[in-house]
Amino acid sequence: MGTTSCCLNFLCSLEAADWIAIFGVIVNAGLAFWIVKTIQNRLTNKRVLKDYFINEFKDIRNEYKTFLTNLYLNTTHPQKIIPWFKLMNIKVDDLMSIVNAKYKIDEKKLKPYQIDLRELITNSSFASSRNG
């Protein structure tokens, strides 16, 4: 009980300036906590989004790697080559347009590589001129 009455006496003896200072410390602590949480969440969300795009590019790279491996091993059917390139072009174009909208990366950046590889494998400039 002695401690309680001592605390009550201390709180009652505080002046308005002391209460304002205590309130200011509490508000500043709350604001600091809120700002740190908000910034941390935004940075985490941005990192997650970047990781997603990086993984999508890695998946596309792995698909190209698998395709070329199958091509070298002669396990790819010729009639599946052009449709595969069309599918990959759609995937790359869609991904690049999203990345362009979010991060301002040129969406035509990979186009020359896609065209050169397709022409090299199919030996057909018709396919590239139609889609390029």
C-alpha positions in Angstrom: 0.0 0.0 0.0 2.9 2.3 0.7 4.1 2.0 -2.8 0.7 2.7 -4.3 0.2 5.8 -2.3 3.8 6.9 -3.2 3.0 6.5 -6.9 -0.3 8.3 -6.5 1.4 11.2 -4.8 4.0 11.3 -7.5 1.3 11.3 -10.3 -0.7 14.0 -8.5 2.3 16.2 -8.1 3.0 16.2 -11.9 2.3 19.5 -13.6 0.7 20.1 -17.0 4.1 20.4 -18.7 5.1 17.0 -17.3 1.9 15.4 -18.5 2.4 16.9 -21.9 5.9 15.5 -22.0 4.8 12.0 -21.0 2.0 12.1 -23.6 4.5 13.3 -26.2 6.8 10.4 -25.4 4.0 7.9 -25.7 2.7 9.4 -29.0 6.3 9.4 -30.4 6.9 5.8 -29.4 3.6 4.8 -31.0 4.4 6.7 -34.2 7.9 5.2 -34.3 6.4 1.7 -33.9 3.8 2.3 -36.6 6.4 3.8 -39.1 8.8 0.9 -38.6 6.0 -1.7 -39.1 4.7 0.1 -42.2 8.1 0.5 -43.8 9.1 -3.1 -42.9 5.8 -4.5 -44.4 6.3 -2.4 -47.6 9.9 -3.5 -48.0 8.9 -7.1 -47.4 6.1 -6.9 -50.0 8.4 -5.3 -52.5 11.0 -8.1 -51.9 8.4 -10.8 -52.2 7.3 -9.3 -55.5 10.8 -9.1 -56.8 11.5 -12.6 -55.7 8.4 -13.8 -57.6 9.6 -12.1 -60.8 13.1 -13.5 -60.4 11.7 -17.0 -60.0 9.5 -16.5 -63.1 12.6 -15.6 -65.1 14.4 -18.5 -63.7 11.6 -20.8 -64.6 11.6 -19.5 -68.2 15.4 -19.9 -68.4 15.0 -23.5 -67.1 12.3 -24.2 -69.7 14.7 -22.9 -72.5 17.5 -25.0 -71.0 15.3 -28.2 -71.0 14.1 -27.5 -74.5 17.7 -27.0 -75.8 18.9 -30.1 -74.0 16.0 -32.2 -75.5 16.9 -30.7 -78.9 20.5 -31.7 -78.6 19.5 -35.1 -77.4 17.2 -35.4 -80.5 14.2 -36.1 -78.3 12.1 -33.2 -79.5 9.5 -33.7 -82.2 9.7 -31.2 -85.0 6.0 -30.4 -85.1 6.2 -29.3 -81.4 9.0 -26.7 -81.9 7.1 -23.8 -83.4 4.1 -24.1 -80.9 6.7 -24.3 -78.0 8.3 -21.1 -79.2 4.9 -19.4 -79.5 4.0 -20.4 -76.0 7.4 -19.2 -74.6 7.0 -15.9 -76.5 3.6 -15.4 -74.9 5.1 -16.1 -71.4 8.0 -13.8 -71.9 6.0 -11.0 -73.4 3.4 -11.2 -70.6 6.1 -11.2 -67.9 8.1 -8.4 -69.5 5.0 -6.2 -69.9 4.2 -6.7 -66.1 7.8 -6.0 -65.2 7.8 -2.9 -67.4 4.7 -1.6 -65.8 6.1 -2.2 -62.3 9.8 -1.5 -62.6 10.1 0.4 -66.0 12.3 -2.3 -67.6 12.1 -2.3 -71.4 9.6 -4.9 -72.4 11.3 -5.5 -75.7 14.7 -6.3 -74.1 14.5 -10.1 -74.6 12.9 -9.9 -78.1 16.1 -10.0 -80.1 17.3 -13.1 -78.2 13.9 -14.9 -78.7 14.0 -14.1 -82.5 17.6 -15.1 -83.0 17.2 -18.4 -81.1 14.0 -19.2 -83.0 15.6 -18.4 -86.4 18.7 -20.4 -85.5 16.7 -23.5 -84.5 13.9 -23.4 -87.1 16.0 -21.8 -89.8 13.0 -19.8 -90.7 12.9 -16.0 -90.8 9.1 -16.2 -91.6 8.3 -17.1 -88.0 10.3 -14.1 -86.6 9.0 -11.6 -89.1 5.4 -12.6 -88.2 5.9 -12.2 -84.5 8.8 -9.8 -84.3 
